[in-house]
Amino acid sequence: MAHRMHQFQDRVALAEALADRVAALLSAAIAARGAASLAVSGGSTPRLFFEALSTRDIAWDRVTVTLVDERFVPADHPRSNHLLVATHLLKDKAAPARFVPLYHAAANAEDAAALATDETASLGKPFDVVILGMGNDGHTASFFPGGDRLDAALDPLGARRVMTMEAEGAGETRLTFSYPALADARLLILHIEGAEKKAVLDRALAGTDTREMPVRALLERAPTPPDIYWAP
Ligand SMILES: O=C1O[C@H](COP(=O)(O)O)[C@@H](O)[C@H](O)[C@H]1O
C-alpha cells in the first residue's frame, strides 16, 4: 500500500505542520463523534511536535491520549514515555485531555499489559490518530527485531490489545499495542528525523522481511497507508 512522504526544511516546520494536521483531525473527530483518540510514541523525536500540539485550540476535554508503547517503568522514571507526554504534551491548552497509561504498578509486566488491555478496550476501534516513531534498528512501537512476542504482535488477525515485549535492543520490558490496534487508525503517521533515520527508512522500503525490520509491517500492509513526516 502506498505511503505518502512529507519532507520539511527543519524540525520546527515539521512539528508545526504535524500539529496543525493532528489538531484538525482531532477536531473533525470531535465534531463527528463527540470525542477523539490519539496514540503517541515516546523516545526523543516527538518533543517539538508535542510542544506545538499542546498550544492548539481544540476541545481537549474530549480527547483521550494514550501511548503506542511504554517501558515497564513507573511514570516518574526518566525513561518513561508517560513522563515525556506529561512534560511536553499534557499542558497548556492540552491540559484537560484524559490520559490513559499503559504502565500499571502490577506484580509483573504481563499483569500490567492485561490491565492496560482492559482499560483501553473502548479506545482505538479505530484510533483517530496514531503517531509512530522508528528506531535505527527498524523497530516501531515496541515491535523490536528479535522480540519474544514479535510474531504475535504483528499478526494482522491477532487480538487488538496491549502485550509485553522483550528484546535485546529494548532495554526494559515493554508494553505495546499490537499491530491490529494501530494499523487501521484514521490517520497513521510515521514521524522520523535526521539523515540516519531516513537511511533506515530507505532500507526498510527496499525490503520485505518484517522480522528484520518490523516497521515494514506498517509500511507494507497497514490498512491505512502511513503518512511519513521527515525533516533533516
Ligand atoms: O523505544 C522507543 O523508541 C522509538 C524511537 O525513539 P527515538 O528516540 O528514536 O525517537 C519510539 O518511537 C518508541 O515509542 C519508544 O518506545
The ligand as a MOL file (V3000), in Angstrom:
LIG
                    3D

  0  0  0     0  0            999 V3000
M  V30 BEGIN CTAB
M  V30 COUNTS 16 16 0 0 0
M  V30 BEGIN ATOM
M  V30 1 O 11.8800 2.8450 22.2040 0
M  V30 2 C 11.3070 3.7110 21.5960 0
M  V30 3 O 11.9210 4.2620 20.5080 0
M  V30 4 C 11.1690 4.7020 19.3790 0
M  V30 5 C 12.0770 5.6880 18.6370 0
M  V30 6 O 12.5750 6.6440 19.5540 0
M  V30 7 P 13.5190 7.8630 19.1660 0
M  V30 8 O 14.1940 8.2580 20.4460 0
M  V30 9 O 14.4950 7.3540 18.1480 0
M  V30 10 O 12.6310 8.9220 18.6300 0
M  V30 11 C 9.8420 5.2970 19.7930 0
M  V30 12 O 9.0490 5.5110 18.6510 0
M  V30 13 C 9.1270 4.3680 20.7790 0
M  V30 14 O 7.8590 4.8930 21.1550 0
M  V30 15 C 9.9780 4.2380 22.0120 0
M  V30 16 O 9.3660 3.4630 22.9970 0
M  V30 END ATOM
M  V30 BEGIN BOND
M  V30 1 2 1 2
M  V30 2 1 2 3
M  V30 3 1 2 15
M  V30 4 1 3 4
M  V30 5 1 4 5
M  V30 6 1 4 11
M  V30 7 1 5 6
M  V30 8 1 6 7
M  V30 9 2 7 8
M  V30 10 1 7 9
M  V30 11 1 7 10
M  V30 12 1 11 12
M  V30 13 1 11 13
M  V30 14 1 13 14
M  V30 15 1 13 15
M  V30 16 1 15 16
M  V30 END BOND
M  V30 END CTAB
M  END
